[in-house]
Amino acid sequence: MGAVAASARLTWAAGVVAPRPGERVLEVGCGHGVLVALLAERAGAVVGVDRSPTMVTAAGRRNRAAVEAGRVRVQAAALHEADLGPHPFDAVVSFNVRALSDPGQEETWDVVSRVLAPAGRVVVAFSVMTPGVEDDVVATVARLGGARGLAVAAVHRGETAPFPSAAVELRRPAAADRG
Ligand SMILES: C[S@@+](CC[C@H](N)C(=O)[O-])C[C@H]1O[C@@H](n2cnc3c(N)ncnc32)[C@H](O)[C@@H]1O
């Protein structure tokens, strides 16, 4: 790691996800593609999806070499409309994306559950900008994931600036038992 210029929060998130060589990672709401770039330093393949074409253009530009090498793919689409291919993902990741952390996001979570590998993990990361937000997000994510057979395996906290960060990690219980 270290070649990508990145904020403390996204560097922290990449460490939480900690992709292993060969793993396939999906980032929802990838924005400018900074976390995509950090994940691609370790993962086998990274797919970034963002509903904003402007963001996806920037993400593609930032990750051009990895896109050309076939290790990164970026796509302009809302997650529930994205073409994610036939292969499952070992990790599904988001940072500050309300489509995963707000109540009522059933459609998005249906897709997350469908594309996640049986032993895969979901990491919903967010900036803790106001007191109490962390408990609300953890409860919401636990409910949305729980309805799809995913359980909270850990809540990670990072002393990042200007805001602290947190991330809810979910796994299917059988996978969590295996550690
Ligand atoms: C606050 S930005 C965060 C961007 C980046 N993850 C970061 O932390 O810098 C949220 C991003 O999520 C995207 N987004 C929101 N809902 C989405 C959805 N349902 N599917 C894909 N992208 C979505 C937005 O277009 C926006 O780029």
The ligand as a Tripos MOL2 file, in Angstrom:
@<TRIPOS>MOLECULE
LIG
   27    29     1     0     0
SMALL
NO_CHARGES

@<TRIPOS>ATOM
      1 C1        -21.3620   10.7190   -0.1890 C.3       1 LIG1
      2 S1        -20.8360    9.9710   -1.6680 S.3       1 LIG1
      3 C2        -19.5300    8.9250   -1.0740 C.3       1 LIG1
      4 C3        -18.5370    8.5820   -2.1530 C.3       1 LIG1
      5 C4        -17.3680    7.6970   -1.6690 C.3       1 LIG1
      6 N1        -17.8430    6.4120   -1.2420 N.3       1 LIG1
      7 C5        -16.6090    8.3740   -0.5650 C.2       1 LIG1
      8 O1        -16.7170    7.9580    0.5950 O.co2     1 LIG1
      9 O2        -15.9050    9.3530   -0.8610 O.co2     1 LIG1
     10 C6        -22.1220    8.7940   -2.0090 C.3       1 LIG1
     11 C7        -22.0020    8.1950   -3.4070 C.3       1 LIG1
     12 O3        -22.9100    7.1080   -3.5140 O.3       1 LIG1
     13 C8        -23.5330    7.1460   -4.7870 C.3       1 LIG1
     14 N2        -24.7960    6.3950   -4.6630 N.ar      1 LIG1
     15 C9        -25.8540    6.7080   -3.8810 C.ar      1 LIG1
     16 N3        -26.8110    5.7720   -3.9890 N.ar      1 LIG1
     17 C10       -26.3500    4.8380   -4.8520 C.ar      1 LIG1
     18 C11       -26.8780    3.5980   -5.3650 C.ar      1 LIG1
     19 N4        -28.0880    3.1650   -5.0040 N.pl3     1 LIG1
     20 N5        -26.1330    2.8860   -6.2220 N.ar      1 LIG1
     21 C12       -24.8930    3.3330   -6.5840 C.ar      1 LIG1
     22 N6        -24.3520    4.4860   -6.1460 N.ar      1 LIG1
     23 C13       -25.0610    5.2190   -5.2730 C.ar      1 LIG1
     24 C14       -23.6640    8.6280   -5.0940 C.3       1 LIG1
     25 O4        -23.7870    8.8800   -6.4720 O.3       1 LIG1
     26 C15       -22.3730    9.1830   -4.5070 C.3       1 LIG1
     27 O5        -21.3250    9.2210   -5.4550 O.3       1 LIG1
@<TRIPOS>BOND
     1     1     2 1
     2     2     3 1
     3     2    10 1
     4     3     4 1
     5     4     5 1
     6     5     6 1
     7     5     7 1
     8     7     8 2
     9     7     9 1
    10    10    11 1
    11    11    12 1
    12    11    26 1
    13    12    13 1
    14    13    14 1
    15    13    24 1
    16    14    15 ar
    17    14    23 ar
    18    15    16 ar
    19    16    17 ar
    20    17    18 ar
    21    17    23 ar
    22    18    19 1
    23    18    20 ar
    24    20    21 ar
    25    21    22 ar
    26    22    23 ar
    27    24    25 1
    28    24    26 1
    29    26    27 1
@<TRIPOS>SUBSTRUCTURE
     1 LIG1         1 GROUP 0 **** ****
